[in-house]
Amino acid sequence: MHKNLKLLFLLTIVSPFSLSGLANEEIEEEIVVVASRTPTLASEVIGSVTSISQADIELQMIDGLEQLVRFIPGVSSQKESQYGRALTEDVQIRGIQGGGIFLIDGVRISDSYVGYGRDTVDTDLLKKVEILKGPSSVEYGSDGLAGTVAYFTKDPSDLAEPGERYLSVSTAYDGVNNQEKINLLAAYSGDSNEGLIQLVDRKLEEIEIHDGFSMEANPLEAEQQSLIAKFISKPNENLKISLVADIQEWEGKWEINSEQGFVYFPSPRSISSSAGDDEGTRERFTVRLDTAKGNAFYDQANISIYSQETEQSQITVQNQVSFYNGMQAAPTPSMRIRDFDFNQSIDGFVFEAFKTNGMHQMVYGLDFNDTDTERPRMLTEINLITNIPTNTVDGETYPNKTFPDSETKRKALFFNDRISISSNQILNLGFRYDEYELNPKPDALLENANILNYQVNNIKDDAFSLKLGYLYDFNDQLTGYAQYAEGFKAPNYENSNIVFTNYLLYYTVVPNPNLDSETSKSYEIGLRGNKDDLSWEMALYRNKVDGFIRYEVIGFSQTGLGIYQYNNVDNVEINGFELDLQKRVSDNFSLNLALSSSSGDEIKSNGEIVSLAEVDPKEMVLGLNWNSTNEVFGLKTMFSLVERSDDDFEPVCLNNSCDPRVAISGYGLIDLFAFYRPNENLNFGLAIENLTDKKYHRWASVSRLPANDDELDLYGQSGRSISASFKYTF
């Protein structure tokens, strides 16, 4: 497997040159926005951007983050198993976990937190997704250590021509989680007004784990409803007013079989049943004004005012017998009811202005947002003999909050200038200045966790981020670029001000008011070619991240408590290579190929250098695409080849013990996607994923786990599955 993959990598490096002359039809070039905040031809972008089109989303029946990025080498997702619930947590870009910014129509999406995923955007609402690889703080501020995932929802003009209406209904079945979905979409376009409304209803079950794993996924019954409404008014040729409402609700009921059984620590008890009830809402409202009436300061400008609120709740009910006075005591039937929430609201304002002056193409503006975050936790244990409840469980007193309610204020000024210094040379200069302020709001619930009275603190910080790029067109068919980019990630409400003490478990967590921002510096060179039927791009990059924030033991108290704290402890360096190729072989047949190879080192505070475990193994994706001449039928076959993980990473240390880190075997996958379109109104889709029924883990999901983790199988991927879709346009 190892030797074969190296051979394939070598072949793919020379393949762009060996395939040139098989056909003459040019490959259509796309427009991207995320790299510089302005629409730019993909061939003229300085840096690396991957786009997923609406056509790909529909053909591949993409549903959630994991499916969205699965064919993008260098980008991966983590599947979480917190509390036995399997959720998509976050993405990893070029080896950096949690270093990406998530946007929807330019608005930040709520944070991900333990037990809650990022799947708060319904992919059926999207017309496009762009993923910027490399630091993106110059464009979008804090958290952009490694890149940005930008979602773009449909506009009325994408569906209806002027003076026309659009109406479609679609249904789909997903065999991975027995999902049944119905999608209603309507749009109209008038002379001065246009509108759109879309409703999506889903009913689904747990994501099936391959039959070869020893554990089964926890049973789930869930539903999700999504609605987006857009109204656009154009009172004159220079003004456009857009109103957007984006609302989602979801609920899932779990049977958490993975929590059943005998538990010795921190107190002995036998759990006979565990049931979960998860629910959440996300509401986004945006008002945007675009003006094309230029003046001395701008040619075009826009103002966006937005508000977004996310509420997420996890309720767990456990039936058990407890041994309140040790194993010699008679067991007592009891019930535990746990309600852990995570709520976040974001209000913001963005001003963008665009100005072309001679060889300068400039964009500049202001970015303000105010975020409120809270994490209330409640747990009650009821003695079923006496019916007496208690809120002191396993050394904790509930209700509590392990970090205070926090207000985060961000203010920023940004500027970018694309300078056409000649007909074949572009120089890009971008910078951003950010001010960051974290204001904690301690209350009585925090005091229940902060029994040692640690001081929580206001945090103020600022950052100046720089991006420099140079692009050179050697000729009409070959382009090279070089880029230097900086990113940063400010300490958040938990990193800075977590407070917690548990005498039963012998540890305490101390806030850190002196925590510095994580910063990254990236160097990238790239080469692109585009000749008739062939388009390709390769990139070499190095990303250095300083001041990694990690949760670690810093000592022991006089009473023997282990003292934990978030600290800036390590630096890392990641080097990598990426290749992307598209080739049209004939009028009916095309192929695309992508690969990535990267490695990383972690430089510890004591000077020791070790391999960075989180970096994904080498990966290659080959896609073969065939469409009939009349576009009635099409077939797409995706081959994915992933190398095994290294087995020399540092052990995983948890609870004062260290165990060998898990390792995964290399694997190959085949996925098939097909459509049948008998007329312009009717479309059928079919997908067969993991055709060979391969049993495997994705490295990003398990890289932090020890090999002896009891729930390792819950991170396993699905076996063979079949999905189907139907769409009718009126």
N, C-alpha and C positions, 0 to 999 in steps of 0.2 A: 504493500500500500504506500509506504513512504517513498520508495524509489519511483513508483508509477506516477505519483503526484508531482514529484520534481520534474519528471520528463514532460508531463502535461504543461507545467508552468513554462518550461523552455520552449515547447512548441507554440504556446500561445503568444509568446513574445515575438516570434518571427512570423506568426500567422497574418498580421496585418499586411505585410509586404508580399506574402505568397498568394494571397487571395485576390489581389487587385486585378483585374482584367476579366473576371468571370461574367460580369454584366455591366450595363451602361446606365441603368436608371439611378438617379440621384436619391439619396436618403434625405427626407424632409428634415430641416433643422428646426429646433424648438426654441422657445423663449423662456428664460428663467428670470425670477424676481428676487429670490431670497439672498443672493450673493451680494447685491449692492443696493437693494430697496428700489431699483428701477428695472423695467423690462429690458433685458439684454440678450442678444443672440448667444446661444450656448457656446459657439465657437469663439466668442469674444469675452467670455467670463474668465477672470483671473482667479483661479482656484478650482475646487472640485465640487460639483453639484450633481446629484442624482435626482431624476424626476420620475414619478409614477403617475401615469395619465389616468383619466377616467375610464378609458377603454381597457387598460390593464386591470383597474380595480374591478370592473364588471366581469371581464373574461376570467380572471383568477378568483373571483368571488371573495375578494379580500374582506376580512372581518376582524379588525383589531390590529394592534401593533405588531404582533408576532408574524402574522401573515404579510403585513405591509412591507417589512424589511427583510423577509427571508431570502430573497434573491439578490440582495445587495451586499456583496462582500465588503468587509470593513465596517458594517453596521449590523448589530444584532440586538435581540431583546432578551430580557430576563423573565422567566416564568417563576412566580413566587408561590410559596406554599405556607404562608403564615396562617396559623390557626387551622391548618388543614385545608384552607381555601386556596384554589389554584387561580391566580390572577396574573395578568401581565403587568409588570411593575414599571419598567423603564426601558430605555434603549441605551446601548453602548456604541459610541462612535470612535473608531480608531483606537480601541483599547481603553477608553476612559468611561467608566461607569458613572452615571449621574452628572455628566458634564455637558448636557445638551439643553437648549431652550426649546420649548414647545409653544407654537403660535397657531391660532386659528383666525384667519382673515386679519392678521397683524396683531391680534390680542393674545396676551399671555394666558395659557391654560393653568389651572390650579396646580399646586404642587402635588407630587406623589408622596405618600407616607406609608409607613409600615402597615401592611394589611389592605391597602387601597391601591388600585391600579391607575394607569394612565388612559385606559380605554373609555374616556369621557367624550370622545368624538366619534360620531356614527359615520363610518366610511361611506355609506350610501349617500350622504349629503355632499360628498366631495367631488370636485371636478379635477383636482390635481393635488399632489403632494410633492414638495421639494425638500431635499435633505442636503444641507450645506455641511460638508466635511471640513473640519478645521475650525480654529477659534473664531467665534462670531460676536464677541463683546463689542466690537466697533459698531456693528449694525444694531445689536439688540440688548446690550448691557450684561448684567450679572448672570452667571450660570453658563456662559458661553465658552467653557473651557475647550470643548471638542467639536461643537457644531450646533445646528439648529434644525428642527423638524417643523416645517411650515405647512399647515393645512389651508387649502383654498376651497370654499364652498361655491356651489353653482350660483350663477347670476341669471336673471331672466333672459338676457341677450344670448346666453349660451344655448338656449333651448328654442326660443321663438324669434323668428324674423320680424322686422318692423311691420306692424299691422296684423300680426298673426297670433294665434293661441297655440299652446302646447298642453297635452294631457297624456299621461302614461300611467299604467299600473303594472307592477311586477311582483312576482312571488319567487321565493327561493327556498331550497332545502339544503342544509349543511350536514353531511354525515358525521363530521367530527364531534358535534355536540347536539345532534338531532334538532337543529335549529329550524324553525319555520318562520318565514318572514314575508310580510306584505308591505309594499312601497307604493304610495300614491304621490304623484308629482304633477303640478299644474303651474303654468306660467302664461303671461300675456305680455305683449309689447305694443304700446301705442306711440303716438307722435311725441308726447311729452311725459307720459307715465308708463311704468312697467312694474310688474310684480311677479312674485313666485311664492308658492307654498308647497311644502313637502311634509308628508307624514310617513313614519316608518314604525311598524309594530313587529316585535320579535318575541318569540317564545322558544326557550332553549333549555337544555340539560347540561350536565357536566361534560367537560372535554374528555373524551375517552382516552385512556392510556393503553398502550400496546398490551395485548394479551400476554406477552412474554414477561412482563414485570410481575413481581410477587404481590404488589399492592394494587388495589383498584381505586379509581378516583372516587372521591366522596360524592354521593348522589346529590343532584341539584335540580331544582325546578325554579326557573327564572323567567322574567319578562322585562322588556325594555321598550319604551316609547320615545320617539324623537320627533321634534317638530322644528322646522325652520321656516320663517316667513320674511320676505324681503319686499320692500316697496321703494321704488326709485322714481323721483320726480325731477324733471328737467324744465324748470320754468323759462329758461332761455338757453341760448347756445353756449353760454359761459358758466353756467351753474348747474350742478347736479347734487341732489339731496337724497341720501340713502338711509333707510331705516331697517334694522335687522333685529329679529327676535329668534333666538336659538335656545330651545328648551329640551332637556332630556330628563327622564325618570327611569329608574331601574330598581328591581327588587329580586332577590334570590333567597330561596330557602334551602339550606344545606342539611344533610345528615352527615355529621363529621365523624365517620367511623374511625378515622386515624387517631382520634383522641380517646377512644375507648381502651380500657385495660387498667392495670395496676400502676399507680404512680407513687414512688417512694419519696420524691423530693419536690418541694420543700417540706411537705407533710404527707404521710401515707394515706392513700385513698384509692378506691376502686371505682372507675367511671363505667357505668353501665350504658349510658347513652349521652350523646352530645348533639344538639341541634343549633343551627345558625340561621339567623334572619338578617340579611344584608340589604340595605336600601340606600338610595342616594338620588340627588337631583343636581342638575347644573343648569343655570339660567344665565344667558348672555344677552344683553341689549346694547346696541350700538347705533349711534347717530354719526353720519359722516357727511361732510360738505366738501365738494370738489369744485374748484374754480379754474377756468382756463383763461380768465381775463388777466393778462400779464401786466407787469409794471417794471420799474427799474430793479426790483429786488427778486422777482421770480416770474417765470413764464406760466407755470401751473403751481397750484398748491392745494392741500387738503387738510382738514381738521377732523379728527375722530374723537368722540367722547363715548366711553364705554363703561359698562358695569357688568360684573360677572360674580355669581354666587354659587358655591358648591357646598353641599351638605352631604356627608357620608356617615353611615351608622352601621356598626356590626354588633348584633345582639346574639349572645350564646347562652343556651340553657343546658346545664349538665345535671343528670341524675347520678348519684354516687352513694357509696358508703364511706364514711370517714372514720379514722382512728384518732380521736381528739387527744387521747392521752397515751399514744404509743401503740405498738402492735399488740401488746398484752391486753389492751382494753377492748371491750366489746364494740364491734362496729356500729356506727350510727348512720341510718339513712339520712341523706341531706340533698339539697339542691343548690346549685350555684347559678345565678343569673348575672351575666356580664354585659354591659353596654358601653362600648368604646366608640367615640365619635371623632370625626375630623371635619371641621368646618372652616371655610376660607372664602372671603369676599375680596374682590379687586375692583377698584374704581380708577379710571385712568383717562389721560388726555394725551394725544399725539398731534403734533403739527409737523407737516412735511412741505418743503418748498423745492421746486426744481427750476434750475436756471442754466441755460446754455449761452455762453458768451465766447464766441470765437472757437478756440480749440478746447475750451473747458465745458464739461458736462457735470454740473454740480447738483447735489441734493444735500439739504441741511434741515435741521429742525430741532424740536423740543419733545421730550418724552417724560411724562409724569405719571406715576401710579402710586396708589395707597392700598396696602393689603392688610387685612385683619385676619388673624389665624387663632383658632382655639382647638383644644384637644381635651374635652372633658371625659373622665373615666369613672364608671360606676360598677361595683361588684357587690353583690349580696349573697351570703350563704345562709340557708334556712335549715335548721334542725327539724326534720320531719316528724320526730317524736314529740318534741315540745312546741313545735311551730314558732320557735324564737329565732328571729333573724339577727344576723350580725354583719356589720360592714367592715370589720377587721379580719382580713383573710390573708394567710401566708405572710404575715408581717407587715401588711399594708392596710392603711385606713382609707376607706372610700366614703364619698366621692372625692376624687383628687385630680390634679393636673400635674404632670411631670415637667412641664414648662409653662410659664405664665401666658395668658392671652397676650398676643403681641401685635403691634402695629408696625408695619414695615413701609417706610417712605423711600421712594426712588425718584431722583431728579436727574435729568441727563440732557446734554447738548451734543448733537452729532453733526458731522460734516464729512462728505465724500466728494472727491473731484476726480473724474476720469478725463485725463488730458491727452488729446490726440496730438502728440508731438510731431508726428509725420503721418503720411498715408498708411504706413504699415507698423506704427509703433504707438502703444498706449501706455501711459504712466498713470497709476492709480494711487492716490493719497487719501486715506481716511483716518479720522480720529473721533473719539468720543470721550467726554468727561462725565462721570457718574458721581453723584452723591448718594450715600446710603445711610439710612437711620433706622435703628431698631429700638422701639419703645415698648418695654414690657409693662404689663398691667396685672401685678400680683393680686390675688384675692384669697378668700378663705379656703377654697379648694386646693390652691397651691400650697397653703400652709399644712394641709394634711399630708403632703408628700415631703415638704421641706421642714422636717421636724428638727433638724440641726440649725435652722435659721440661716442658711447661706444667703448671701446678698446677690440678688439679680441686678443686672446693670443695663443702662442704656448703651447702645453701641452706635458710634458714628464713624464712618469711613468714606473715603473717596478713591477714585481710580481713574487714571488716564490710560486709554487703550489706543494703540496705534496699528495701522495696517498699511503696508507699502507693497505695491505690485507693479510688475512690468510685463507687457505682452509685446511680442514681436512676430509679425507675419513674414516668414521667410519667402512665401509665395502664396498663391491662391489656395494651395492644397496643404500647406504645412505651417503650423503656428506653435510657438513656444512661449512659456510664461514662467515667472518666478515671483514668489510672494513671501512676505514676512507678516505674521499676524499675531496679535496678543489677545488673551482672554483672561477673565477673572471670575471667581465665584465667591461672593461675600458670605460670611458666616450667617446662618439663619437662626431662627428663634430657638431651635433645639440645640444646635451646636454651642451657642453662646450661653444659654440660660437654663439648661436642663438641671433639675434639682430632684434628688431622690435618696431616701435612706431606707434600708430594709435590714433590721437587726437579725431577723430569722435567717436571711440569706447571707449575712455578714458582708454587706457592701454598701457604699454610699457613692453618689454621683455629685460632682462639684461643678458649678458653672465656671466658665472661663471668659472673663471680660476682655482679655488680652489676645483673643484669637484673631489671627490675621486672615485676609482673603487668600484663597488659592489662586495662583496665577499660572498662565501658560504662555509659552512662546513657541511658535510654529514656523518652520522653514519648509517651503514646498517649491519644487520645480516640476513642470509638466510639459508634455508635448502632445499636440493634436494633429490629426490628419483627416482630410475630407476630400475624396476624389471620386466623383461620379457616384458609384454604388457603395462606397466604403467610407465609414466614419469610425475613427478610433481615437482613444485618449489614454495616455499613461502618466502616472504621477509618482514621484518620490517625495517622501515627507519625513520630517523629524519634529516631534512635539515634546517639549520639555515642560513639565508641570512642577512648580515649586510650592512647598507648604501644604502638602496633602493633609487634609483634616481627617483624623482617625480617633476612634474611641479606644482608650487604652487605660491600663492600670498605672497610676503614678506613685503609688506607695500604700502604706497602711496607717490607720489611725492608732492612737494610744489604746483604744479599746479593741483593736484587732480587726477593724473593718477595712476591707479592701477599698481603696479610693480610686474611682474612675473619673475620667475627664476627656473631653474632646480637645485635641491639641494638634498644632502643626508639627508633624513628625517626620515625614518622608518627602523626598523628591523622586520623580520618575522621568524616564526618557524613553520614548517610543519611536521606533523607526519602521517605515513601511513602504511598500510598493503596491500600486493598484493599476489595473488595466481594464479598459472598457472598450468593446468593439461591436459595431453593427455592420452587417454585410448583406446586401441584397444580391442574391445569386441569380435570380430570374424574376420575371414579373410576378410569379406566384410564391417563390420561396426565398426566405431570408433567415439569417442567423444572428444571434447576439451572444457575446461572450464577456464575462467579467471575472476577475480574480483579484485576490488580495493576499499579501504575505507581509506579516509584521512581527516584531519582537520588541520586548520592553524590559528595562532594568529598573529596579527599585533601589534607590540610594538611601540607606537608612541613616538615622541621625548619628550613629556611631561610625559612619563611613563604610559599613559593609554594603556590598553590592550583590543583590539577588535578582533572579528572574521575576518579572511581573506576571503573576498568575492570570490576571484578568484579560490579557490580550488573547483574542481569538486565534485558533489554529488557522493554518493556510486553508483557503477555500477557493474553489472554482465553480462557476455557474455557466452552463452552456444552454442556450435556448434555440430551438429549431421551430420556425414559423412557416406555415403553409396556408395560403388563402386561395380559394377558387377564383378563376378569372372574373366571374360575375359577383364575387364576394358573398355568395350564398352560404358557403361553408368555409370554416377555418379551423386549423388545428395548431396548437402550441405545445411543444414538449420541452420540459425543463429538466436538465441533468445537473445535480448538485454533488460535488465531491469535496469532502471535508477531511483534513488530515487529523490523525489522532493527537490528543493533547500530550504535552511533555509530562514526564513522570518524576522530574527532579525539583519540583516547586517546594517551597517551605511548607512545613506542616501547618495545619489549622489549629489554633489555640483558643479554646473556649473553656470557661469555668475551671481555670487553673490546671488544665491538662491539654496536651498537644497530641494530635493524631495525624497520620498521613493524609494528604489532600487527595480527593477523588481524582481519578483519571478516566478519560473516555476513549473509546476506540474510534478509529477513523470510519467513515461511512459514506455511502453513495445513495442518493435518492433520485427517483424519477417521478415527475408530476406531469399529468396530461390535462389540457384544457381545450375545449372545443366549443364552437358556436354554429348554429344553423339559423339562417335568416332567409326564409322563403320569399319574403317581400319586405318593403321598407317599414312596415308597421309591426312586424312580428319577429321575435328573437328568442331562440332557445340556447341555453348554455349547459355544459356538462363538464365536471371536473373529477378526476381521479387522482388523489394525492397519495404519496408514498406507495406507488404502484407495486413495488416488490415487498411491501409489508415489513420494512426494516425496523428493527428495534434499536433505539438510540436516544441519547441525551444531547441537547445543545450545550456547548461549553459555557456560554454566558449565563445559563441558568444554574449551573452547579459548581462553577469555578471556586466559590468561596466555601464549599462544603467539605467536611471530612469524609473519607471513604466509608466510615462506619455509621453514617447518618441514618437513623431509623426511618426517615421519611424520604430517602433518596429516590425511591421509585415514583413518588408523587410528582417529581420533576420530569418524569419520562414523557416522551412525545407520543403522538397517536400513531396507530398502525394505518393500514390501508383504509381509505374512506372515499365515498362517492357523494358528490353534491350536484344539484341541478337547479336551473333557474328558468324563468319564463317572463317575458316582457312584451307588453302590447302598447303601442303608441297610437292614439286616436287621431 
